[in-house]
Amino acid sequence: MKNVEMTVEGENLIIKVDLSKDFGPSKSGKTIIIASTEGNVSVPERDEKIGLNVYRYPD
């Protein structure tokens, strides 16, 4: 994972992403990658899965 922290509090999934970071352009070059689970991953200590991408368009 890149720049993604996940915790479970009770029945709530808490996702933390630092929006000030970036990992450069996507493969297509159309967006800038800020955070990614890099595919589907398990929620900590749960049966659920999550796939997350956070990106922005270049200026």
C-alpha distance (Angstrom), angle and dihedral (degrees) to the residues before:
residue distance angle dihedral
M1 . . .
K2 3.76 . .
N3 3.82 119.2 .
V4 3.83 95.4 -24.7
E5 3.80 125.1 124.6
M6 3.81 119.4 -177.1
T7 3.78 129.2 -170.9
V8 3.78 133.0 168.5
E9 3.80 118.5 -134.9
G10 3.79 110.1 -175.9
E11 3.80 104.3 -51.8
N12 3.83 94.2 -21.7
L13 3.79 126.7 99.3
I14 3.80 110.8 -145.2
I15 3.82 115.4 -158.3
K16 3.80 120.1 -168.0
V17 3.82 121.6 -165.1
D18 3.81 125.9 171.6
L19 3.81 102.3 -135.4
S20 3.81 92.2 -165.7
K21 3.83 91.8 70.9
D22 3.77 129.2 80.7
F23 3.77 134.3 -176.8
G24 3.77 98.1 -155.7
P25 3.77 131.1 -102.9
S26 3.79 125.0 -19.6
K27 3.80 118.2 -113.2
S28 3.80 90.1 -92.9
G29 3.81 91.4 47.3
K30 3.80 91.5 -132.2
T31 3.82 96.1 110.7
I32 3.82 141.5 27.3
I33 3.81 114.4 -120.5
I34 3.81 114.4 -128.9
A35 3.82 101.0 168.2
S36 3.78 139.3 -10.9
T37 3.77 141.4 174.3
E38 3.83 84.4 -147.8
G39 3.78 92.6 -129.6
N40 3.78 132.1 -22.9
V41 3.81 116.5 -30.2
S42 3.79 135.0 176.8
V43 3.78 120.6 -95.4
P44 3.84 106.1 -116.5
E45 3.82 110.9 -84.2
R46 3.84 92.4 -11.2
D47 3.82 138.5 97.9
E48 3.81 94.4 -123.8
K49 3.81 123.4 100.8
I50 3.79 130.0 -146.5
G51 3.79 134.8 -164.2
L52 3.80 114.8 -167.5
N53 3.81 134.6 179.0
V54 3.80 123.6 175.1
Y55 3.80 116.2 -171.9
R56 3.77 143.7 150.3
Y57 3.76 135.1 -151.5
P58 3.80 115.2 -108.3
D59 3.78 117.6 -105.1
